[in-house]
Amino acid sequence: MLIMALSVIGVTPAAMAAGLAKPSVLITGANRGIGFELARQYAERGWGVLATCRTPEAAEELQALAAGHANVVIERLDVTDRATIDAVAEKYRSTPIDILINNAGILGDNDRQKLGAFDFAVFDEVMDVNTKGPIRMVEAFVDHVAASDQKKIMSISSAVGSIQMTFGGQVFYRASKAALNMSMRTLAKELRRSDAPGRKALIFGLIDPGIVDTGFAKNVPIPMIQADESAAAVIAVIDTYDRKSSATFLRYTGQTMPW
Ligand SMILES: NC(=O)c1ccc[n+]([C@@H]2O[C@H](COP(=O)([O-])OP(=O)(O)OC[C@H]3O[C@@H](n4cnc5c(N)ncnc54)[C@H](OP(=O)(O)O)[C@@H]3O)[C@@H](O)[C@H]2O)c1
């Protein structure tokens, strides 16, 4: 009734203030894999969960989670599409978000990121999701996070983005995660000098979630951990981040990763 009445006077549902339980977390790529597990575990903790994904109508597990948890809301958001990002940012304009988790990521076709077969369309796609996506998210949500109590911007990076630890293969994916690390660390330093309310106190984190059995990486010749184990460990690491450790690169075990 209320929505209909407001529509009549020109206020669309998207423009109405939307709320979340406190504390709150926004997760990209929350429909499956590590992102879904992060959403599920924060939901179990009683947090307000803004679970975003590209195709909510196909996100059956996430829909079931939201059906059983009043503290979970699902929103359509593609990290490569600024319009969908802005629509969510606008809808939640007056809602503080304690933690933004940049989780959405793609590996890109392995065979098309090898010497002799480089396909730069794949490089563009990987950079668009893994590097530009989190940068877009920070730009759109910086003040939602700055207005919150915890003020954390966390990005799921990868050990393969470590320049020091690299060994070969996945040239595009590795480059995208190294660029993610650099861009978030740079933004962390830059925002320390900002005079806008709350921005100075923002805490950034870059977390390697481990090698996780989500179907993301195929034919990995080393043992993988399960998504629930990874997400629980990532949440524990997020809990430890503070002003002092801001903009460091940590493993899901809490160890410092070499850049
Ligand atoms: N699994 C591992 O071993 C591993 C290791 C190191 C780092 N990571 C990182 O961990 C993160 C999650 O990986 P995962 O293993 O959970 O992978 P996954 O199961 O393949 O899930 C990837 C998620 O990203 C979403 N996504 C892809 N493109 C998107 C876009 N343009 N906009 C919004 N969402 C998008 C996917 O949504 P759709 O369902 O719509 O495609 C999906 O929800 C990634 O950043 C990955 O790089 C994973």
The ligand as an SDF file (V2000), in Angstrom:
LIG
                    3D

 48 52  0  0  0  0  0  0  0  0999 V2000
   38.5000  -20.4320   -5.0460 N   0  0  0  0  0  0  0  0  0  0  0  0
   39.7770  -20.1660   -4.8590 C   0  0  0  0  0  0  0  0  0  0  0  0
   40.6260  -21.0820   -4.7580 O   0  0  0  0  0  0  0  0  0  0  0  0
   40.2430  -18.7450   -4.7310 C   0  0  0  0  0  0  0  0  0  0  0  0
   41.5860  -18.5290   -4.4030 C   0  0  0  0  0  0  0  0  0  0  0  0
   42.0370  -17.2280   -4.2720 C   0  0  0  0  0  0  0  0  0  0  0  0
   41.1680  -16.1760   -4.4550 C   0  0  0  0  0  0  0  0  0  0  0  0
   39.8660  -16.4070   -4.7870 N   0  0  0  0  0  0  0  0  0  0  0  0
   38.9810  -15.2530   -4.9530 C   0  0  0  0  0  0  0  0  0  0  0  0
   37.8350  -15.3990   -4.1480 O   0  0  0  0  0  0  0  0  0  0  0  0
   36.7300  -14.7180   -4.7340 C   0  0  0  0  0  0  0  0  0  0  0  0
   35.5290  -15.6460   -4.7840 C   0  0  0  0  0  0  0  0  0  0  0  0
   35.9040  -16.7870   -5.5390 O   0  0  0  0  0  0  0  0  0  0  0  0
   35.0720  -18.1550   -5.4890 P   0  0  0  0  0  0  0  0  0  0  0  0
   36.0570  -19.2430   -5.3860 O   0  0  0  0  0  0  0  0  0  0  0  0
   33.9500  -18.0740   -4.5280 O   0  0  0  0  0  0  0  0  0  0  0  0
   34.5250  -18.1520   -6.9880 O   0  0  0  0  0  0  0  0  0  0  0  0
   33.1480  -18.5790   -7.6330 P   0  0  0  0  0  0  0  0  0  0  0  0
   32.5260  -19.6940   -6.8780 O   0  0  0  0  0  0  0  0  0  0  0  0
   33.4370  -18.7480   -9.0810 O   0  0  0  0  0  0  0  0  0  0  0  0
   32.2410  -17.2780   -7.4090 O   0  0  0  0  0  0  0  0  0  0  0  0
   32.5390  -16.0870   -8.0600 C   0  0  0  0  0  0  0  0  0  0  0  0
   31.4500  -15.0920   -7.7390 C   0  0  0  0  0  0  0  0  0  0  0  0
   31.7560  -13.8580   -8.4060 O   0  0  0  0  0  0  0  0  0  0  0  0
   30.5770  -13.4550   -9.0830 C   0  0  0  0  0  0  0  0  0  0  0  0
   30.8580  -12.5820  -10.2210 N   0  0  0  0  0  0  0  0  0  0  0  0
   31.5810  -12.8220  -11.3290 C   0  0  0  0  0  0  0  0  0  0  0  0
   31.5560  -11.7600  -12.1460 N   0  0  0  0  0  0  0  0  0  0  0  0
   30.7920  -10.8210  -11.5290 C   0  0  0  0  0  0  0  0  0  0  0  0
   30.3800   -9.5090  -11.8440 C   0  0  0  0  0  0  0  0  0  0  0  0
   30.7310   -8.9410  -13.0030 N   0  0  0  0  0  0  0  0  0  0  0  0
   29.6140   -8.8360  -10.9650 N   0  0  0  0  0  0  0  0  0  0  0  0
   29.2300   -9.3960   -9.7920 C   0  0  0  0  0  0  0  0  0  0  0  0
   29.5560  -10.6450   -9.4450 N   0  0  0  0  0  0  0  0  0  0  0  0
   30.3370  -11.3380  -10.3080 C   0  0  0  0  0  0  0  0  0  0  0  0
   29.9240  -14.7480   -9.5270 C   0  0  0  0  0  0  0  0  0  0  0  0
   28.5840  -14.4940   -9.8940 O   0  0  0  0  0  0  0  0  0  0  0  0
   27.8260  -15.3370  -11.0670 P   0  0  0  0  0  0  0  0  0  0  0  0
   27.2570  -16.5410  -10.4080 O   0  0  0  0  0  0  0  0  0  0  0  0
   26.8030  -14.3920  -11.5800 O   0  0  0  0  0  0  0  0  0  0  0  0
   28.8690  -15.6930  -12.0970 O   0  0  0  0  0  0  0  0  0  0  0  0
   30.0740  -15.5420   -8.2400 C   0  0  0  0  0  0  0  0  0  0  0  0
   29.1140  -15.1590   -7.3090 O   0  0  0  0  0  0  0  0  0  0  0  0
   37.2200  -14.2280   -6.1050 C   0  0  0  0  0  0  0  0  0  0  0  0
   37.5780  -12.8620   -6.0140 O   0  0  0  0  0  0  0  0  0  0  0  0
   38.4540  -15.0720   -6.3680 C   0  0  0  0  0  0  0  0  0  0  0  0
   39.3790  -14.4090   -7.1920 O   0  0  0  0  0  0  0  0  0  0  0  0
   39.3830  -17.6640   -4.9250 C   0  0  0  0  0  0  0  0  0  0  0  0
  1  2  1  0
  2  3  2  0
  2  4  1  0
  4  5  1  0
  4 48  2  0
  5  6  2  0
  6  7  1  0
  7  8  2  0
  8  9  1  0
  8 48  1  0
  9 10  1  0
  9 46  1  0
 10 11  1  0
 11 12  1  0
 11 44  1  0
 12 13  1  0
 13 14  1  0
 14 15  2  0
 14 16  1  0
 14 17  1  0
 17 18  1  0
 18 19  2  0
 18 20  1  0
 18 21  1  0
 21 22  1  0
 22 23  1  0
 23 24  1  0
 23 42  1  0
 24 25  1  0
 25 26  1  0
 25 36  1  0
 26 27  1  0
 26 35  1  0
 27 28  2  0
 28 29  1  0
 29 30  1  0
 29 35  2  0
 30 31  1  0
 30 32  2  0
 32 33  1  0
 33 34  2  0
 34 35  1  0
 36 37  1  0
 36 42  1  0
 37 38  1  0
 38 39  2  0
 38 40  1  0
 38 41  1  0
 42 43  1  0
 44 45  1  0
 44 46  1  0
 46 47  1  0
M  CHG  2   8   1  16  -1
M  END
$$$$
